[in-house]
Amino acid sequence: MKLDKDINLYTLSELREMEYMPIKEKTFSSVIIVPMTEVHDSGYRCMKYILLRWDGDCHEVVGVIGGGSDVIHINGIGGYGKDWERGIATGTVERVDWSMDCLRKSKCVRLFASRDLETRDWCGSDFEVFAR
């Protein structure tokens, strides 16, 4: 689903109201981290994740997941990364240029990297995002 306006122009309410959508593409280029109103059993606020792919002139939503998650694991739990051939954590990761910015209107944080990103097909209490 292509966004009908620039990501900086969405309000927090609009991002919170985006309908959940299973991941339709394995890789994406950034994640908008949307704080929800619910509080997790851990005491921290729950988050929803909007997975975006840049197609050259606008962002396309490739998945909207989470909502009950209270933690993000960058490059997986422990930051160990993933062996893409075997599908397991390796303990060694090549350097990845991770970045974050803050969207103007919603004040949500967007996470992106110097490589395509990938996550698991599901998102429970933990959200893992890996750099390819």
Secondary structure, DSSP 8 states (H G I E B T S, - for coil): -B-SS-GGG--HHHHHHS--B---SSEEEEEEEEEEEEE-TTSSEEEEEEEEEE-SSSEEEEEEEEEEE-EEEETSGGG---BTTTTB--S------EEEEE-TTT--EEEEEEEEEEE-S--SSEEEEEE-
